[in-house]
Amino acid sequence: MPLSFTTRALSVECDGDIVHLRLQRPNKLNAQTHEMWHELRQVGAELGGDTSIRALIVSGAGRSFSAGLDTDVLVDFFGTELPEDVRDLSGPALVKKIQESFTWLADAPYPTIAAVAGHALGAGCQLALACDLRIAAEDAIFGLPETNWGLIPDLGGTLWLPQLTGPAKAKELMWLADQVDAAEACRLGVVNRVVPTANLLAEARALAERLATRPPLAVAAIKRAVAASFAGTEPALAAASNGQALCLASDDLREAGAAWVEQRQPHYTGN
């Protein structure tokens, strides 16, 4: 298992096979900077392919998940204080590098859960959308305000929001930059469930613990197959058949059968 650690903008806590990634700029409502994106990419490089992890929770320290882009980033775009891995990039290449700060959450072989309190706006909303599941506190607010600046949600919003709400509603929300509360986000399918604010992290942890008991190969295969389903029929069915082939050859399948025969809970290893 990976070790727990803290950086300037993030903390990573590893408890058994569950990881908690927390944004650590509470005095700025966890507004995102190039430094935070760089550290997210580093965490992704370290943990994104770790098959010993069974679930990962993303949250924000303090009262908000992430209020979006720190205005200092706009200064950084025209200055020299950029992380080394993006210093020489511009235009689409720079945006693609920033997207990598989020996409590893969507691509990881284990479930990722966003535990959202307070604001999840702009880049903060897109970070939540990158996760497989979202649990929202009652005070959560979601929104993609980029068009207010003549921009678009380019860190994954145009990809993931339509998959949840359908294309028409997604276009409406992005075009008008409307904000929605937790209850409306749940009704639209953006959020899996809404919980009392005081219970948010406990509920996220309980869900992570349930997911951690599920067969890892099957979980990863379902995640890949669902992602492929948006690419068309052939890629979707190919991903499903390839994933099932792995499951059919796995020790987990035999363990599931033995547990059923022996009337006990299965113990899955991911092999």
C-alpha positions as MATLAB code, in Angstrom:
seq = 'MPLSFTTRALSVECDGDIVHLRLQRPNKLNAQTHEMWHELRQVGAELGGDTSIRALIVSGAGRSFSAGLDTDVLVDFFGTELPEDVRDLSGPALVKKIQESFTWLADAPYPTIAAVAGHALGAGCQLALACDLRIAAEDAIFGLPETNWGLIPDLGGTLWLPQLTGPAKAKELMWLADQVDAAEACRLGVVNRVVPTANLLAEARALAERLATRPPLAVAAIKRAVAASFAGTEPALAAASNGQALCLASDDLREAGAAWVEQRQPHYTGN';
ca = [
       0.000    0.000    0.000;
       1.145    3.591   -0.590;
       2.215    5.732    2.354;
       0.355    8.770    3.665;
       1.935   12.140    2.897;
       1.226   15.870    2.746;
       2.311   18.444    0.162;
       1.741   22.185    0.029;
      -1.671   21.857   -1.635;
      -2.791   18.279   -0.883;
      -2.808   15.553    1.712;
      -3.022   11.818    1.065;
      -4.113    9.510    3.879;
      -3.885    5.752    3.366;
      -5.934    3.591    5.717;
      -5.768   -0.050    4.773;
      -6.817   -0.321    1.144;
      -8.741    2.991    1.121;
      -7.083    6.310    0.233;
      -8.340    9.788    1.143;
      -7.052   12.609   -1.072;
      -7.824   16.024    0.388;
      -7.339   19.458   -1.190;
      -5.542   21.591    1.391;
      -6.169   25.280    0.658;
      -9.117   25.878    3.002;
      -8.384   29.597    3.377;
      -8.923   29.916   -0.406;
     -11.912   27.525   -0.523;
      -9.490   25.061   -2.148;
      -9.237   27.191   -5.270;
      -6.954   25.460   -7.744;
      -3.513   26.598   -8.875;
      -0.790   25.267  -11.143;
       0.940   23.984   -8.023;
      -2.149   21.989   -7.017;
      -2.546   20.586  -10.524;
       1.129   19.592  -10.558;
       0.738   17.807   -7.230;
      -2.435   16.065   -8.439;
      -0.478   14.760  -11.433;
       2.238   13.501   -9.098;
      -0.342   11.714   -6.938;
      -1.883   10.233  -10.068;
       1.499    8.961  -11.239;
       2.045    7.373   -7.823;
      -1.420    5.963   -7.129;
      -3.357    5.920  -10.399;
      -2.335    2.399  -11.345;
      -1.973    0.933   -7.846;
      -4.086   -2.221   -7.809;
      -3.709   -2.618   -4.038;
      -6.062    0.352   -3.605;
      -9.734   -0.614   -3.382;
     -11.312    2.876   -3.258;
     -10.221    6.519   -3.171;
     -12.089    9.479   -1.670;
     -11.491   13.070   -2.819;
     -12.586   15.929   -0.559;
     -11.673   19.502    0.293;
     -10.393   20.738    3.630;
     -12.603   23.291    5.346;
     -16.063   24.302    4.199;
     -15.782   23.860    0.422;
     -14.749   21.131   -1.975;
     -13.189   23.578   -4.442;
     -14.398   27.007   -5.524;
     -12.682   26.642   -8.889;
      -9.745   28.470  -10.395;
      -7.566   30.675   -8.213;
      -7.320   34.074   -9.883;
      -3.546   33.895   -9.419;
      -3.533   31.250  -12.160;
      -4.480   33.921  -14.670;
      -1.352   35.818  -13.652;
       0.730   32.633  -13.817;
      -0.348   32.010  -17.403;
       1.487   35.182  -18.375;
       4.345   34.881  -15.894;
       7.240   32.547  -15.252;
       6.160   30.870  -11.991;
       4.917   27.686  -13.614;
       5.790   24.099  -12.631;
       8.642   22.735  -14.722;
       6.476   20.162  -16.511;
       4.241   22.876  -18.025;
       6.641   25.828  -18.272;
       7.334   25.362  -21.979;
       3.776   24.444  -22.964;
       1.050   26.659  -24.397;
      -2.403   26.397  -25.949;
      -3.854   22.881  -26.328;
      -0.672   21.228  -25.009;
      -0.921   23.171  -21.748;
      -4.632   22.401  -21.351;
      -3.972   18.702  -22.021;
      -1.333   18.642  -19.284;
      -3.741   20.228  -16.803;
      -6.445   17.731  -17.820;
      -4.082   14.955  -16.706;
      -4.455   16.296  -13.157;
      -8.054   14.994  -13.258;
      -8.253   12.196  -15.816;
      -6.288    9.672  -13.750;
      -9.240    9.590  -11.344;
     -11.511    8.503  -14.193;
      -8.958    5.981  -15.478;
      -7.830    4.414  -12.165;
      -8.735    0.710  -11.812;
     -10.573    1.329   -8.525;
     -13.665    3.412   -7.649;
     -13.123    7.102   -6.943;
     -15.602    9.036   -4.790;
     -15.936   12.820   -4.562;
     -17.210   13.951   -1.148;
     -18.528   17.428   -1.923;
     -19.375   20.111    0.619;
     -19.852   23.796   -0.094;
     -18.742   25.029   -3.491;
     -17.818   22.783   -6.413;
     -17.485   25.366   -9.162;
     -15.575   25.452  -12.422;
     -12.427   23.366  -12.055;
     -13.776   22.192   -8.690;
     -16.936   20.851  -10.304;
     -14.872   19.186  -13.020;
     -12.660   17.507  -10.405;
     -15.809   16.059   -8.823;
     -17.084   14.960  -12.249;
     -13.805   13.110  -12.864;
     -14.675   10.753  -10.018;
     -16.867    7.700  -10.492;
     -19.336    8.623   -7.740;
     -20.306   11.835   -5.960;
     -21.739   12.205   -2.468;
     -22.935   15.730   -1.712;
     -23.495   17.491    1.567;
     -26.795   19.327    1.865;
     -24.977   22.655    1.465;
     -23.176   21.680   -1.766;
     -23.424   23.922   -4.829;
     -22.348   22.798   -8.303;
     -21.704   24.968  -11.331;
     -19.611   25.521  -14.452;
     -19.291   29.311  -14.819;
     -16.643   29.308  -17.562;
     -18.888   30.910  -20.197;
     -19.144   33.983  -17.957;
     -15.511   34.561  -18.987;
     -15.974   33.540  -22.612;
     -14.392   30.143  -21.906;
     -15.538   26.515  -21.775;
     -15.197   23.784  -19.099;
     -12.115   22.260  -20.728;
     -10.882   20.056  -17.873;
     -13.482   17.342  -18.444;
     -16.806   19.110  -17.974;
     -17.817   18.802  -21.621;
     -17.000   15.073  -21.460;
     -18.397   13.928  -18.120;
     -21.421   16.183  -17.505;
     -23.352   15.017  -20.622;
     -22.758   11.404  -19.577;
     -24.612   12.123  -16.328;
     -27.370   14.543  -17.315;
     -27.781   13.886  -21.026;
     -26.500   16.300  -23.674;
     -29.381   18.793  -23.707;
     -29.303   19.539  -19.964;
     -25.510   19.608  -19.954;
     -25.449   22.191  -22.727;
     -28.037   24.289  -20.885;
     -26.028   24.235  -17.648;
     -22.764   25.072  -19.415;
     -24.194   27.722  -21.746;
     -26.087   29.563  -19.002;
     -23.506   28.908  -16.250;
     -26.360   28.065  -13.879;
     -25.552   26.787  -10.402;
     -27.539   23.928   -8.859;
     -27.882   22.877   -5.249;
     -27.280   19.367   -3.949;
     -30.900   18.247   -4.246;
     -31.166   19.401   -7.865;
     -27.781   17.873   -8.694;
     -29.048   14.567   -7.327;
     -32.270   14.833   -9.352;
     -30.207   15.466  -12.504;
     -27.994   12.445  -11.866;
     -24.853   14.473  -11.163;
     -24.836   13.314   -7.532;
     -25.444    9.769   -6.283;
     -26.809   10.815   -2.900;
     -27.213   13.808   -0.583;
     -26.336   13.506    3.102;
     -26.276   15.840    6.119;
     -23.178   18.021    5.972;
     -21.899   16.728    9.310;
     -22.066   13.137    8.025;
     -20.393   13.686    4.644;
     -17.004   12.086    5.247;
     -18.454    9.257    7.320;
     -20.899    8.434    4.514;
     -18.119    8.581    1.919;
     -15.982    6.295    4.050;
     -18.855    3.835    4.526;
     -19.403    3.683    0.767;
     -15.668    3.220    0.165;
     -15.613    0.350    2.662;
     -18.507   -1.360    0.874;
     -16.800   -0.940   -2.485;
     -13.557   -2.298   -1.037;
     -15.271   -5.649   -0.424;
     -16.263   -6.080   -4.065;
     -14.167   -8.191   -6.501;
     -11.444   -5.836   -7.792;
     -11.086   -7.324  -11.271;
     -14.820   -7.103  -11.887;
     -14.948   -3.550  -10.504;
     -12.130   -2.449  -12.819;
     -13.655   -4.257  -15.806;
     -17.043   -2.604  -15.249;
     -15.357    0.789  -14.988;
     -13.549    0.271  -18.308;
     -16.642   -1.109  -20.032;
     -18.860    1.764  -18.898;
     -16.270    4.282  -20.105;
     -16.104    2.495  -23.453;
     -19.900    2.512  -23.747;
     -19.753    6.197  -24.651;
     -17.369    5.476  -27.527;
     -19.893    3.375  -29.465;
     -21.211   -0.181  -29.624;
     -18.092   -2.023  -30.801;
     -15.616   -0.525  -28.292;
     -18.161   -0.951  -25.496;
     -18.811   -4.629  -26.165;
     -15.096   -5.295  -26.729;
     -14.293   -3.780  -23.335;
     -17.028   -5.869  -21.718;
     -15.866   -9.121  -23.335;
     -12.202   -8.465  -22.511;
     -13.092   -7.659  -18.922;
     -15.248  -10.747  -18.561;
     -12.436  -12.921  -19.920;
     -10.176  -11.662  -17.124;
     -12.871  -12.342  -14.541;
     -13.538  -15.870  -15.820;
      -9.852  -16.736  -15.397;
      -9.560  -15.182  -11.939;
      -9.076  -16.596   -8.463;
     -11.864  -14.236   -7.379;
     -14.384  -16.230   -9.429;
     -13.341  -19.437   -7.700;
     -13.448  -17.690   -4.320;
     -16.986  -16.455   -5.009;
     -18.085  -20.009   -5.796;
     -16.362  -21.453   -2.730;
     -17.897  -18.791   -0.490;
     -21.357  -19.563   -1.875;
     -20.908  -23.298   -1.266;
     -19.493  -22.720    2.224;
     -22.145  -20.101    3.121;
     -19.623  -17.394    4.043;
     -18.582  -13.949    2.863;
     -16.061  -14.032   -0.010;
     -12.561  -12.609    0.388;
     -11.433  -11.108   -2.911;
      -7.754  -10.561   -3.750;
      -7.923   -9.083   -7.228;
      -6.152  -12.096   -8.757;
];
